[in-house]
Amino acid sequence: MNYSEKEAYPKHPRRRPPDPVWDHFFATSLKSPSYFAAKCKYCSIQFNHEHPNQLKKHLAKECEDENFDNDIREKY
Ligand SMILES: [Zn+2]
């Protein structure tokens, strides 16, 4: 028998969007598989169908949670 080794690694039910800005947001799948809702890990604000640029703008200018790291802000 010749089983594929890939079967040892079950697919993740959720694919993460590729942009690194998503490191700072939780991505939640919506009904349509190509859309994600983004929830900020710091202030918990939620965005629907936002573009990565909007999320970066939030990190750069809008996020005001006290846990937010200014080093992150400098990157965006
Ligand atoms: Zn935030």
N, CA, C, O and the ligand as a Tripos MOL2 file, in Angstrom:
@<TRIPOS>MOLECULE
protein
  305   303    77     0     0
PROTEIN
NO_CHARGES

@<TRIPOS>ATOM
      1 N           0.8330   -1.1960    0.0000 N.3       1 MET1
      2 CA          0.0000    0.0000    0.0000 C.3       1 MET1
      3 C           0.8690    1.2470    0.0000 C.2       1 MET1
      4 O           1.9640    1.2530    0.5630 O.2       1 MET1
      5 N           0.3850    2.2780   -0.6200 N.am      2 ASN2
      6 CA          1.1870    3.4910   -0.7690 C.3       2 ASN2
      7 C           0.3850    4.7230   -0.3540 C.2       2 ASN2
      8 O          -0.1130    5.4810   -1.1870 O.2       2 ASN2
      9 N           0.2820    4.8900    0.9400 N.am      3 TYR3
     10 CA         -0.4650    6.0490    1.4260 C.3       3 TYR3
     11 C           0.3790    7.3120    1.3090 C.2       3 TYR3
     12 O           1.5890    7.2970    1.5340 O.2       3 TYR3
     13 N          -0.2790    8.3860    0.9560 N.am      4 SER4
     14 CA          0.4250    9.6640    0.9060 C.3       4 SER4
     15 C           0.7790   10.1260    2.3130 C.2       4 SER4
     16 O          -0.0330   10.0070    3.2300 O.2       4 SER4
     17 N           1.9780   10.6490    2.4840 N.am      5 GLU5
     18 CA          2.3510   11.1760    3.7990 C.3       5 GLU5
     19 C           1.5220   12.3930    4.1630 C.2       5 GLU5
     20 O           1.3770   12.7260    5.3390 O.2       5 GLU5
     21 N           0.9850   13.0470    3.1670 N.am      6 LYS6
     22 CA          0.1800   14.2360    3.4640 C.3       6 LYS6
     23 C          -1.0120   13.8900    4.3640 C.2       6 LYS6
     24 O          -1.5210   14.7440    5.0890 O.2       6 LYS6
     25 N          -1.4310   12.6760    4.3090 N.am      7 GLU7
     26 CA         -2.5840   12.3100    5.1180 C.3       7 GLU7
     27 C          -2.2660   12.3270    6.6080 C.2       7 GLU7
     28 O          -3.1710   12.3150    7.4430 O.2       7 GLU7
     29 N          -0.9930   12.3550    6.9340 N.am      8 ALA8
     30 CA         -0.6220   12.4470    8.3390 C.3       8 ALA8
     31 C          -0.7990   13.8680    8.8820 C.2       8 ALA8
     32 O          -0.7750   14.0850   10.0930 O.2       8 ALA8
     33 N          -0.9770   14.8310    7.9720 N.am      9 TYR9
     34 CA         -1.1400   16.2210    8.3850 C.3       9 TYR9
     35 C          -2.4990   16.7190    7.9250 C.2       9 TYR9
     36 O          -2.6460   17.2190    6.8110 O.2       9 TYR9
     37 N          -3.4730   16.5780    8.7810 N.am     10 PRO10
     38 CA         -4.8170   17.0070    8.3580 C.3      10 PRO10
     39 C          -4.8480   18.4930    8.0300 C.2      10 PRO10
     40 O          -4.1790   19.3050    8.6700 O.2      10 PRO10
     41 N          -5.6190   18.8160    7.0450 N.am     11 LYS11
     42 CA         -5.7270   20.2180    6.6500 C.3      11 LYS11
     43 C          -6.3360   21.0310    7.7780 C.2      11 LYS11
     44 O          -7.2620   20.5980    8.4630 O.2      11 LYS11
     45 N          -5.7860   22.2200    7.9450 N.am     12 HIS12
     46 CA         -6.3930   23.1300    8.9090 C.3      12 HIS12
     47 C          -7.7390   23.5900    8.3660 C.2      12 HIS12
     48 O          -7.8650   23.9280    7.1890 O.2      12 HIS12
     49 N          -8.7240   23.5970    9.2220 N.am     13 PRO13
     50 CA        -10.0520   24.0200    8.7440 C.3      13 PRO13
     51 C         -10.0820   25.4790    8.3080 C.2      13 PRO13
     52 O         -10.8840   25.8660    7.4570 O.2      13 PRO13
     53 N          -9.2140   26.2750    8.8890 N.am     14 ARG14
     54 CA         -9.1630   27.6900    8.5320 C.3      14 ARG14
     55 C          -7.8340   28.0160    7.8940 C.2      14 ARG14
     56 O          -6.7820   27.7390    8.4710 O.2      14 ARG14
     57 N          -7.8660   28.5860    6.7390 N.am     15 ARG15
     58 CA         -6.6270   29.0810    6.1610 C.3      15 ARG15
     59 C          -6.3840   30.4980    6.6310 C.2      15 ARG15
     60 O          -7.2930   31.3270    6.6380 O.2      15 ARG15
     61 N          -5.1680   30.7660    7.0180 N.am     16 ARG16
     62 CA         -4.8600   32.1360    7.4220 C.3      16 ARG16
     63 C          -4.5810   32.9770    6.1970 C.2      16 ARG16
     64 O          -3.8950   32.5420    5.2730 O.2      16 ARG16
     65 N          -5.1130   34.1710    6.1960 N.am     17 PRO17
     66 CA         -4.7470   35.0770    5.1030 C.3      17 PRO17
     67 C          -3.2570   35.3650    5.1540 C.2      17 PRO17
     68 O          -2.6670   35.3540    6.2340 O.2      17 PRO17
     69 N          -2.6510   35.6160    4.0340 N.am     18 PRO18
     70 CA         -1.1920   35.6660    3.9880 C.3      18 PRO18
     71 C          -0.5610   36.9350    4.5380 C.2      18 PRO18
     72 O           0.5990   36.9030    4.9480 O.2      18 PRO18
     73 N          -1.2780   38.0430    4.5620 N.am     19 ASP19
     74 CA         -0.6140   39.2870    4.9510 C.3      19 ASP19
     75 C          -0.1600   39.2360    6.4060 C.2      19 ASP19
     76 O          -0.9380   38.8380    7.2730 O.2      19 ASP19
     77 N           1.0940   39.6330    6.6950 N.am     20 PRO20
     78 CA          1.5950   39.5670    8.0810 C.3      20 PRO20
     79 C           0.8380   40.4570    9.0400 C.2      20 PRO20
     80 O           0.9390   40.2850   10.2550 O.2      20 PRO20
     81 N           0.0830   41.4010    8.5190 N.am     21 VAL21
     82 CA         -0.7250   42.2250    9.4290 C.3      21 VAL21
     83 C          -1.6870   41.3600   10.2350 C.2      21 VAL21
     84 O          -2.1240   41.7400   11.3210 O.2      21 VAL21
     85 N          -2.0070   40.1970    9.6880 N.am     22 TRP22
     86 CA         -2.9280   39.2900   10.3710 C.3      22 TRP22
     87 C          -2.3170   38.6990   11.6400 C.2      22 TRP22
     88 O          -3.0250   38.0820   12.4370 O.2      22 TRP22
     89 N          -1.0180   38.8810   11.8330 N.am     23 ASP23
     90 CA         -0.4310   38.4550   13.1060 C.3      23 ASP23
     91 C          -1.0680   39.1990   14.2760 C.2      23 ASP23
     92 O          -1.0320   38.7300   15.4140 O.2      23 ASP23
     93 N          -1.6420   40.3440   13.9920 N.am     24 HIS24
     94 CA         -2.1810   41.1800   15.0610 C.3      24 HIS24
     95 C          -3.6930   41.1360   15.1540 C.2      24 HIS24
     96 O          -4.3130   41.8440   15.9470 O.2      24 HIS24
     97 N          -4.2700   40.2800   14.3170 N.am     25 PHE25
     98 CA         -5.7200   40.1590   14.3210 C.3      25 PHE25
     99 C          -6.1090   38.6860   14.3570 C.2      25 PHE25
    100 O          -5.3890   37.8240   13.8540 O.2      25 PHE25
    101 N          -7.2300   38.4260   14.9440 N.am     26 PHE26
    102 CA         -7.8310   37.1040   14.8100 C.3      26 PHE26
    103 C          -8.6580   37.0970   13.5430 C.2      26 PHE26
    104 O          -9.4490   38.0100   13.3030 O.2      26 PHE26
    105 N          -8.4790   36.0790   12.7390 N.am     27 ALA27
    106 CA         -9.2710   35.9560   11.5220 C.3      27 ALA27
    107 C         -10.3850   34.9460   11.7550 C.2      27 ALA27
    108 O         -10.1450   33.8170   12.1820 O.2      27 ALA27
    109 N         -11.5740   35.3660   11.4740 N.am     28 THR28
    110 CA        -12.7250   34.4860   11.6400 C.3      28 THR28
    111 C         -13.3800   34.2830   10.2860 C.2      28 THR28
    112 O         -13.6970   35.2480    9.5890 O.2      28 THR28
    113 N         -13.5760   33.0650    9.9280 N.am     29 SER29
    114 CA        -14.2120   32.7870    8.6520 C.3      29 SER29
    115 C         -15.6650   33.2380    8.6730 C.2      29 SER29
    116 O         -16.3940   33.0140    9.6390 O.2      29 SER29
    117 N         -16.0590   33.8710    7.5960 N.am     30 LEU30
    118 CA        -17.4580   34.2250    7.4340 C.3      30 LEU30
    119 C         -18.1220   33.1730    6.5450 C.2      30 LEU30
    120 O         -17.5100   32.1750    6.1650 O.2      30 LEU30
    121 N         -19.3650   33.4230    6.2330 N.am     31 LYS31
    122 CA        -20.0820   32.4220    5.4470 C.3      31 LYS31
    123 C         -19.4320   32.1630    4.1020 C.2      31 LYS31
    124 O         -19.3410   31.0280    3.6340 O.2      31 LYS31
    125 N         -18.9870   33.2420    3.5020 N.am     32 SER32
    126 CA        -18.2840   33.0870    2.2360 C.3      32 SER32
    127 C         -16.8240   32.7610    2.5200 C.2      32 SER32
    128 O         -16.1760   33.4900    3.2710 O.2      32 SER32
    129 N         -16.2930   31.7080    1.9550 N.am     33 PRO33
    130 CA        -14.9460   31.2580    2.3440 C.3      33 PRO33
    131 C         -13.8440   32.2320    1.9940 C.2      33 PRO33
    132 O         -12.7370   32.1170    2.5210 O.2      33 PRO33
    133 N         -14.1100   33.1830    1.1230 N.am     34 SER34
    134 CA        -13.0380   34.1100    0.7460 C.3      34 SER34
    135 C         -13.0350   35.3660    1.6170 C.2      34 SER34
    136 O         -12.2060   36.2560    1.4260 O.2      34 SER34
    137 N         -13.9550   35.4370    2.5640 N.am     35 TYR35
    138 CA        -14.0020   36.6090    3.4310 C.3      35 TYR35
    139 C         -13.6700   36.2210    4.8600 C.2      35 TYR35
    140 O         -14.0310   35.1460    5.3390 O.2      35 TYR35
    141 N         -12.9770   37.1230    5.5180 N.am     36 PHE36
    142 CA        -12.6700   36.9350    6.9240 C.3      36 PHE36
    143 C         -13.0950   38.1690    7.7020 C.2      36 PHE36
    144 O         -12.9770   39.2940    7.2180 O.2      36 PHE36
    145 N         -13.5780   37.9500    8.8820 N.am     37 ALA37
    146 CA        -13.7420   39.0580    9.8090 C.3      37 ALA37
    147 C         -12.4580   39.1680   10.6180 C.2      37 ALA37
    148 O         -11.8870   38.1600   11.0320 O.2      37 ALA37
    149 N         -12.0190   40.3770   10.8350 N.am     38 ALA38
    150 CA        -10.7820   40.6000   11.5690 C.3      38 ALA38
    151 C         -11.0980   41.1860   12.9290 C.2      38 ALA38
    152 O         -11.8620   42.1440   13.0470 O.2      38 ALA38
    153 N         -10.5040   40.6020   13.9510 N.am     39 LYS39
    154 CA        -10.6850   41.1380   15.2950 C.3      39 LYS39
    155 C          -9.3150   41.4820   15.8590 C.2      39 LYS39
    156 O          -8.4240   40.6360   15.9350 O.2      39 LYS39
    157 N          -9.1680   42.7320   16.2500 N.am     40 CYS40
    158 CA         -7.8870   43.1850   16.7830 C.3      40 CYS40
    159 C          -7.5610   42.4330   18.0760 C.2      40 CYS40
    160 O          -8.4120   42.3010   18.9560 O.2      40 CYS40
    161 N          -6.3250   41.9430   18.1820 N.am     41 LYS41
    162 CA         -5.9380   41.2060   19.3820 C.3      41 LYS41
    163 C          -5.7650   42.1210   20.5820 C.2      41 LYS41
    164 O          -5.7280   41.6470   21.7180 O.2      41 LYS41
    165 N          -5.6590   43.4200   20.3530 N.am     42 TYR42
    166 CA         -5.3150   44.3470   21.4370 C.3      42 TYR42
    167 C          -6.5400   45.0440   21.9880 C.2      42 TYR42
    168 O          -6.7730   45.0360   23.1970 O.2      42 TYR42
    169 N          -7.3200   45.6440   21.1150 N.am     43 CYS43
    170 CA         -8.4820   46.3850   21.6090 C.3      43 CYS43
    171 C          -9.7820   45.6560   21.3040 C.2      43 CYS43
    172 O         -10.8540   46.1210   21.6930 O.2      43 CYS43
    173 N          -9.7070   44.5280   20.6180 N.am     44 SER44
    174 CA        -10.8650   43.6740   20.3500 C.3      44 SER44
    175 C         -11.9050   44.3060   19.4300 C.2      44 SER44
    176 O         -13.0270   43.8120   19.3210 O.2      44 SER44
    177 N         -11.5350   45.3790   18.7810 N.am     45 ILE45
    178 CA        -12.4490   45.9410   17.7920 C.3      45 ILE45
    179 C         -12.5610   44.9560   16.6370 C.2      45 ILE45
    180 O         -11.5990   44.2670   16.2970 O.2      45 ILE45
    181 N         -13.7220   44.9000   16.0510 N.am     46 GLN46
    182 CA        -13.9200   43.9430   14.9730 C.3      46 GLN46
    183 C         -14.1830   44.6490   13.6580 C.2      46 GLN46
    184 O         -14.9210   45.6320   13.5890 O.2      46 GLN46
    185 N         -13.5620   44.1230   12.6210 N.am     47 PHE47
    186 CA        -13.7670   44.6310   11.2750 C.3      47 PHE47
    187 C         -14.3790   43.5240   10.4350 C.2      47 PHE47
    188 O         -14.0900   42.3430   10.6290 O.2      47 PHE47
    189 N         -15.2110   43.9150    9.5200 N.am     48 ASN48
    190 CA        -15.7620   42.9410    8.5810 C.3      48 ASN48
    191 C         -15.3030   43.2850    7.1680 C.2      48 ASN48
    192 O         -15.4330   44.4180    6.7040 O.2      48 ASN48
    193 N         -14.7770   42.2970    6.5220 N.am     49 HIS49
    194 CA        -14.3990   42.4420    5.1060 C.3      49 HIS49
    195 C         -13.3710   43.5550    4.9080 C.2      49 HIS49
    196 O         -13.3790   44.2250    3.8750 O.2      49 HIS49
    197 N         -12.5090   43.7540    5.8640 N.am     50 GLU50
    198 CA        -11.5430   44.8370    5.7090 C.3      50 GLU50
    199 C         -10.3620   44.3980    4.8690 C.2      50 GLU50
    200 O          -9.9640   43.2330    4.8710 O.2      50 GLU50
    201 N          -9.8250   45.3450    4.1650 N.am     51 HIS51
    202 CA         -8.5860   45.1000    3.4340 C.3      51 HIS51
    203 C          -7.4120   45.1900    4.4070 C.2      51 HIS51
    204 O          -7.4860   45.8960    5.4130 O.2      51 HIS51
    205 N          -6.3450   44.4840    4.1070 N.am     52 PRO52
    206 CA         -5.1600   44.5790    4.9700 C.3      52 PRO52
    207 C          -4.7090   46.0170    5.1980 C.2      52 PRO52
    208 O          -4.2220   46.3480    6.2790 O.2      52 PRO52
    209 N          -4.8640   46.8670    4.2000 N.am     53 ASN53
    210 CA         -4.4570   48.2560    4.3970 C.3      53 ASN53
    211 C          -5.2550   48.9350    5.4970 C.2      53 ASN53
    212 O          -4.7190   49.7490    6.2500 O.2      53 ASN53
    213 N          -6.5160   48.6060    5.5890 N.am     54 GLN54
    214 CA         -7.3310   49.1760    6.6630 C.3      54 GLN54
    215 C          -6.8570   48.6660    8.0180 C.2      54 GLN54
    216 O          -6.8470   49.4070    9.0010 O.2      54 GLN54
    217 N          -6.4700   47.4120    8.0610 N.am     55 LEU55
    218 CA         -6.0000   46.8530    9.3250 C.3      55 LEU55
    219 C          -4.6750   47.4910    9.7260 C.2      55 LEU55
    220 O          -4.4320   47.7500   10.9050 O.2      55 LEU55
    221 N          -3.8300   47.7380    8.7450 N.am     56 LYS56
    222 CA         -2.5560   48.4010    9.0420 C.3      56 LYS56
    223 C          -2.8000   49.8120    9.5510 C.2      56 LYS56
    224 O          -2.1190   50.2860   10.4600 O.2      56 LYS56
    225 N          -3.7790   50.4740    8.9530 N.am     57 LYS57
    226 CA         -4.1070   51.8210    9.3880 C.3      57 LYS57
    227 C          -4.5910   51.8030   10.8300 C.2      57 LYS57
    228 O          -4.2740   52.6930   11.6190 O.2      57 LYS57
    229 N          -5.3530   50.7900   11.1550 N.am     58 HIS58
    230 CA         -5.8070   50.6720   12.5360 C.3      58 HIS58
    231 C          -4.6210   50.5190   13.4740 C.2      58 HIS58
    232 O          -4.5720   51.1670   14.5200 O.2      58 HIS58
    233 N          -3.6820   49.6850   13.1190 N.am     59 LEU59
    234 CA         -2.5180   49.4790   13.9820 C.3      59 LEU59
    235 C          -1.6870   50.7570   14.0770 C.2      59 LEU59
    236 O          -1.1470   51.0850   15.1340 O.2      59 LEU59
    237 N          -1.5950   51.4630   12.9690 N.am     60 ALA60
    238 CA         -0.7300   52.6440   12.9350 C.3      60 ALA60
    239 C          -1.3360   53.8180   13.6750 C.2      60 ALA60
    240 O          -0.6210   54.5830   14.3220 O.2      60 ALA60
    241 N          -2.6510   53.9680   13.5860 N.am     61 LYS61
    242 CA         -3.2360   55.2240   14.0530 C.3      61 LYS61
    243 C          -4.3780   55.0740   15.0350 C.2      61 LYS61
    244 O          -4.6100   55.9550   15.8620 O.2      61 LYS61
    245 N          -5.0800   53.9840   14.9520 N.am     62 GLU62
    246 CA         -6.3550   53.9370   15.6550 C.3      62 GLU62
    247 C          -6.3300   53.1130   16.9270 C.2      62 GLU62
    248 O          -7.0460   53.4190   17.8810 O.2      62 GLU62
    249 N          -5.5160   52.0730   16.9510 N.am     63 CYS63
    250 CA         -5.5490   51.1730   18.0950 C.3      63 CYS63
    251 C          -5.0210   51.8860   19.3380 C.2      63 CYS63
    252 O          -3.9190   52.4340   19.3300 O.2      63 CYS63
    253 N          -5.8090   51.8720   20.3870 N.am     64 GLU64
    254 CA         -5.4210   52.6210   21.5820 C.3      64 GLU64
    255 C          -5.4080   51.7630   22.8310 C.2      64 GLU64
    256 O          -5.4070   52.2760   23.9500 O.2      64 GLU64
    257 N          -5.3970   50.4620   22.6350 N.am     65 ASP65
    258 CA         -5.3740   49.6020   23.8100 C.3      65 ASP65
    259 C          -4.0540   49.7660   24.5500 C.2      65 ASP65
    260 O          -3.0040   49.9290   23.9280 O.2      65 ASP65
    261 N          -4.1070   49.7240   25.8720 N.am     66 GLU66
    262 CA         -2.8880   49.9440   26.6450 C.3      66 GLU66
    263 C          -1.8800   48.8110   26.4720 C.2      66 GLU66
    264 O          -0.6890   48.9960   26.7240 O.2      66 GLU66
    265 N          -2.3500   47.6470   26.0460 N.am     67 ASN67
    266 CA         -1.4340   46.5390   25.7990 C.3      67 ASN67
    267 C          -0.7500   46.6400   24.4430 C.2      67 ASN67
    268 O           0.1570   45.8730   24.1220 O.2      67 ASN67
    269 N          -1.1990   47.5850   23.6760 N.am     68 PHE68
    270 CA         -0.6470   47.7040   22.3360 C.3      68 PHE68
    271 C           0.8100   48.1380   22.4210 C.2      68 PHE68
    272 O           1.1620   49.0610   23.1550 O.2      68 PHE68
    273 N           1.6390   47.4570   21.6600 N.am     69 ASP69
    274 CA          3.0720   47.7040   21.7080 C.3      69 ASP69
    275 C           3.4550   48.7500   20.6640 C.2      69 ASP69
    276 O           3.1700   48.5910   19.4770 O.2      69 ASP69
    277 N           4.0910   49.8020   21.1110 N.am     70 ASN70
    278 CA          4.4770   50.8500   20.1630 C.3      70 ASN70
    279 C           5.4350   50.3740   19.0940 C.2      70 ASN70
    280 O           5.5210   50.9740   18.0230 O.2      70 ASN70
    281 N           6.1500   49.3080   19.3720 N.am     71 ASP71
    282 CA          7.0160   48.7570   18.3220 C.3      71 ASP71
    283 C           6.2150   48.3030   17.1260 C.2      71 ASP71
    284 O           6.6680   48.3880   15.9850 O.2      71 ASP71
    285 N           5.0190   47.8180   17.4030 N.am     72 ILE72
    286 CA          4.1550   47.3880   16.3110 C.3      72 ILE72
    287 C           3.7310   48.6020   15.4920 C.2      72 ILE72
    288 O           3.7400   48.5770   14.2610 O.2      72 ILE72
    289 N           3.3670   49.6440   16.1880 N.am     73 ARG73
    290 CA          2.9050   50.8330   15.5040 C.3      73 ARG73
    291 C           3.9750   51.3630   14.5460 C.2      73 ARG73
    292 O           3.6710   51.8370   13.4520 O.2      73 ARG73
    293 N           5.2100   51.2740   14.9770 N.am     74 GLU74
    294 CA          6.2730   51.7920   14.1260 C.3      74 GLU74
    295 C           6.4350   51.0060   12.8340 C.2      74 GLU74
    296 O           6.9720   51.5140   11.8490 O.2      74 GLU74
    297 N           5.9720   49.7790   12.8450 N.am     75 LYS75
    298 CA          6.0960   48.9700   11.6260 C.3      75 LYS75
    299 C           5.0420   49.3210   10.6000 C.2      75 LYS75
    300 O           5.1930   49.0160    9.4170 O.2      75 LYS75
    301 N           3.9760   49.9600   11.0460 N.am     76 TYR76
    302 CA          2.8510   50.2030   10.1300 C.3      76 TYR76
    303 C           2.5980   51.7010    9.9540 C.2      76 TYR76
    304 O           1.6910   52.0920    9.2200 O.2      76 TYR76
    305 ZN         -6.8180   47.6040   17.9910 Zn       77 ZN77
@<TRIPOS>BOND
     1     1     2 1
     2     2     3 1
     3     3     4 2
     4     3     5 am
     5     5     6 1
     6     6     7 1
     7     7     8 2
     8     7     9 am
     9     9    10 1
    10    10    11 1
    11    11    12 2
    12    11    13 am
    13    13    14 1
    14    14    15 1
    15    15    16 2
    16    15    17 am
    17    17    18 1
    18    18    19 1
    19    19    20 2
    20    19    21 am
    21    21    22 1
    22    22    23 1
    23    23    24 2
    24    23    25 am
    25    25    26 1
    26    26    27 1
    27    27    28 2
    28    27    29 am
    29    29    30 1
    30    30    31 1
    31    31    32 2
    32    31    33 am
    33    33    34 1
    34    34    35 1
    35    35    36 2
    36    35    37 am
    37    37    38 1
    38    38    39 1
    39    39    40 2
    40    39    41 am
    41    41    42 1
    42    42    43 1
    43    43    44 2
    44    43    45 am
    45    45    46 1
    46    46    47 1
    47    47    48 2
    48    47    49 am
    49    49    50 1
    50    50    51 1
    51    51    52 2
    52    51    53 am
    53    53    54 1
    54    54    55 1
    55    55    56 2
    56    55    57 am
    57    57    58 1
    58    58    59 1
    59    59    60 2
    60    59    61 am
    61    61    62 1
    62    62    63 1
    63    63    64 2
    64    63    65 am
    65    65    66 1
    66    66    67 1
    67    67    68 2
    68    67    69 am
    69    69    70 1
    70    70    71 1
    71    71    72 2
    72    71    73 am
    73    73    74 1
    74    74    75 1
    75    75    76 2
    76    75    77 am
    77    77    78 1
    78    78    79 1
    79    79    80 2
    80    79    81 am
    81    81    82 1
    82    82    83 1
    83    83    84 2
    84    83    85 am
    85    85    86 1
    86    86    87 1
    87    87    88 2
    88    87    89 am
    89    89    90 1
    90    90    91 1
    91    91    92 2
    92    91    93 am
    93    93    94 1
    94    94    95 1
    95    95    96 2
    96    95    97 am
    97    97    98 1
    98    98    99 1
    99    99   100 2
   100    99   101 am
   101   101   102 1
   102   102   103 1
   103   103   104 2
   104   103   105 am
   105   105   106 1
   106   106   107 1
   107   107   108 2
   108   107   109 am
   109   109   110 1
   110   110   111 1
   111   111   112 2
   112   111   113 am
   113   113   114 1
   114   114   115 1
   115   115   116 2
   116   115   117 am
   117   117   118 1
   118   118   119 1
   119   119   120 2
   120   119   121 am
   121   121   122 1
   122   122   123 1
   123   123   124 2
   124   123   125 am
   125   125   126 1
   126   126   127 1
   127   127   128 2
   128   127   129 am
   129   129   130 1
   130   130   131 1
   131   131   132 2
   132   131   133 am
   133   133   134 1
   134   134   135 1
   135   135   136 2
   136   135   137 am
   137   137   138 1
   138   138   139 1
   139   139   140 2
   140   139   141 am
   141   141   142 1
   142   142   143 1
   143   143   144 2
   144   143   145 am
   145   145   146 1
   146   146   147 1
   147   147   148 2
   148   147   149 am
   149   149   150 1
   150   150   151 1
   151   151   152 2
   152   151   153 am
   153   153   154 1
   154   154   155 1
   155   155   156 2
   156   155   157 am
   157   157   158 1
   158   158   159 1
   159   159   160 2
   160   159   161 am
   161   161   162 1
   162   162   163 1
   163   163   164 2
   164   163   165 am
   165   165   166 1
   166   166   167 1
   167   167   168 2
   168   167   169 am
   169   169   170 1
   170   170   171 1
   171   171   172 2
   172   171   173 am
   173   173   174 1
   174   174   175 1
   175   175   176 2
   176   175   177 am
   177   177   178 1
   178   178   179 1
   179   179   180 2
   180   179   181 am
   181   181   182 1
   182   182   183 1
   183   183   184 2
   184   183   185 am
   185   185   186 1
   186   186   187 1
   187   187   188 2
   188   187   189 am
   189   189   190 1
   190   190   191 1
   191   191   192 2
   192   191   193 am
   193   193   194 1
   194   194   195 1
   195   195   196 2
   196   195   197 am
   197   197   198 1
   198   198   199 1
   199   199   200 2
   200   199   201 am
   201   201   202 1
   202   202   203 1
   203   203   204 2
   204   203   205 am
   205   205   206 1
   206   206   207 1
   207   207   208 2
   208   207   209 am
   209   209   210 1
   210   210   211 1
   211   211   212 2
   212   211   213 am
   213   213   214 1
   214   214   215 1
   215   215   216 2
   216   215   217 am
   217   217   218 1
   218   218   219 1
   219   219   220 2
   220   219   221 am
   221   221   222 1
   222   222   223 1
   223   223   224 2
   224   223   225 am
   225   225   226 1
   226   226   227 1
   227   227   228 2
   228   227   229 am
   229   229   230 1
   230   230   231 1
   231   231   232 2
   232   231   233 am
   233   233   234 1
   234   234   235 1
   235   235   236 2
   236   235   237 am
   237   237   238 1
   238   238   239 1
   239   239   240 2
   240   239   241 am
   241   241   242 1
   242   242   243 1
   243   243   244 2
   244   243   245 am
   245   245   246 1
   246   246   247 1
   247   247   248 2
   248   247   249 am
   249   249   250 1
   250   250   251 1
   251   251   252 2
   252   251   253 am
   253   253   254 1
   254   254   255 1
   255   255   256 2
   256   255   257 am
   257   257   258 1
   258   258   259 1
   259   259   260 2
   260   259   261 am
   261   261   262 1
   262   262   263 1
   263   263   264 2
   264   263   265 am
   265   265   266 1
   266   266   267 1
   267   267   268 2
   268   267   269 am
   269   269   270 1
   270   270   271 1
   271   271   272 2
   272   271   273 am
   273   273   274 1
   274   274   275 1
   275   275   276 2
   276   275   277 am
   277   277   278 1
   278   278   279 1
   279   279   280 2
   280   279   281 am
   281   281   282 1
   282   282   283 1
   283   283   284 2
   284   283   285 am
   285   285   286 1
   286   286   287 1
   287   287   288 2
   288   287   289 am
   289   289   290 1
   290   290   291 1
   291   291   292 2
   292   291   293 am
   293   293   294 1
   294   294   295 1
   295   295   296 2
   296   295   297 am
   297   297   298 1
   298   298   299 1
   299   299   300 2
   300   299   301 am
   301   301   302 1
   302   302   303 1
   303   303   304 2
@<TRIPOS>SUBSTRUCTURE
     1 MET1         2 RESIDUE 1 A MET
     2 ASN2         6 RESIDUE 1 A ASN
     3 TYR3        10 RESIDUE 1 A TYR
     4 SER4        14 RESIDUE 1 A SER
     5 GLU5        18 RESIDUE 1 A GLU
     6 LYS6        22 RESIDUE 1 A LYS
     7 GLU7        26 RESIDUE 1 A GLU
     8 ALA8        30 RESIDUE 1 A ALA
     9 TYR9        34 RESIDUE 1 A TYR
    10 PRO10       38 RESIDUE 1 A PRO
    11 LYS11       42 RESIDUE 1 A LYS
    12 HIS12       46 RESIDUE 1 A HIS
    13 PRO13       50 RESIDUE 1 A PRO
    14 ARG14       54 RESIDUE 1 A ARG
    15 ARG15       58 RESIDUE 1 A ARG
    16 ARG16       62 RESIDUE 1 A ARG
    17 PRO17       66 RESIDUE 1 A PRO
    18 PRO18       70 RESIDUE 1 A PRO
    19 ASP19       74 RESIDUE 1 A ASP
    20 PRO20       78 RESIDUE 1 A PRO
    21 VAL21       82 RESIDUE 1 A VAL
    22 TRP22       86 RESIDUE 1 A TRP
    23 ASP23       90 RESIDUE 1 A ASP
    24 HIS24       94 RESIDUE 1 A HIS
    25 PHE25       98 RESIDUE 1 A PHE
    26 PHE26      102 RESIDUE 1 A PHE
    27 ALA27      106 RESIDUE 1 A ALA
    28 THR28      110 RESIDUE 1 A THR
    29 SER29      114 RESIDUE 1 A SER
    30 LEU30      118 RESIDUE 1 A LEU
    31 LYS31      122 RESIDUE 1 A LYS
    32 SER32      126 RESIDUE 1 A SER
    33 PRO33      130 RESIDUE 1 A PRO
    34 SER34      134 RESIDUE 1 A SER
    35 TYR35      138 RESIDUE 1 A TYR
    36 PHE36      142 RESIDUE 1 A PHE
    37 ALA37      146 RESIDUE 1 A ALA
    38 ALA38      150 RESIDUE 1 A ALA
    39 LYS39      154 RESIDUE 1 A LYS
    40 CYS40      158 RESIDUE 1 A CYS
    41 LYS41      162 RESIDUE 1 A LYS
    42 TYR42      166 RESIDUE 1 A TYR
    43 CYS43      170 RESIDUE 1 A CYS
    44 SER44      174 RESIDUE 1 A SER
    45 ILE45      178 RESIDUE 1 A ILE
    46 GLN46      182 RESIDUE 1 A GLN
    47 PHE47      186 RESIDUE 1 A PHE
    48 ASN48      190 RESIDUE 1 A ASN
    49 HIS49      194 RESIDUE 1 A HIS
    50 GLU50      198 RESIDUE 1 A GLU
    51 HIS51      202 RESIDUE 1 A HIS
    52 PRO52      206 RESIDUE 1 A PRO
    53 ASN53      210 RESIDUE 1 A ASN
    54 GLN54      214 RESIDUE 1 A GLN
    55 LEU55      218 RESIDUE 1 A LEU
    56 LYS56      222 RESIDUE 1 A LYS
    57 LYS57      226 RESIDUE 1 A LYS
    58 HIS58      230 RESIDUE 1 A HIS
    59 LEU59      234 RESIDUE 1 A LEU
    60 ALA60      238 RESIDUE 1 A ALA
    61 LYS61      242 RESIDUE 1 A LYS
    62 GLU62      246 RESIDUE 1 A GLU
    63 CYS63      250 RESIDUE 1 A CYS
    64 GLU64      254 RESIDUE 1 A GLU
    65 ASP65      258 RESIDUE 1 A ASP
    66 GLU66      262 RESIDUE 1 A GLU
    67 ASN67      266 RESIDUE 1 A ASN
    68 PHE68      270 RESIDUE 1 A PHE
    69 ASP69      274 RESIDUE 1 A ASP
    70 ASN70      278 RESIDUE 1 A ASN
    71 ASP71      282 RESIDUE 1 A ASP
    72 ILE72      286 RESIDUE 1 A ILE
    73 ARG73      290 RESIDUE 1 A ARG
    74 GLU74      294 RESIDUE 1 A GLU
    75 LYS75      298 RESIDUE 1 A LYS
    76 TYR76      302 RESIDUE 1 A TYR
    77 ZN77       305 GROUP 0 **** ****
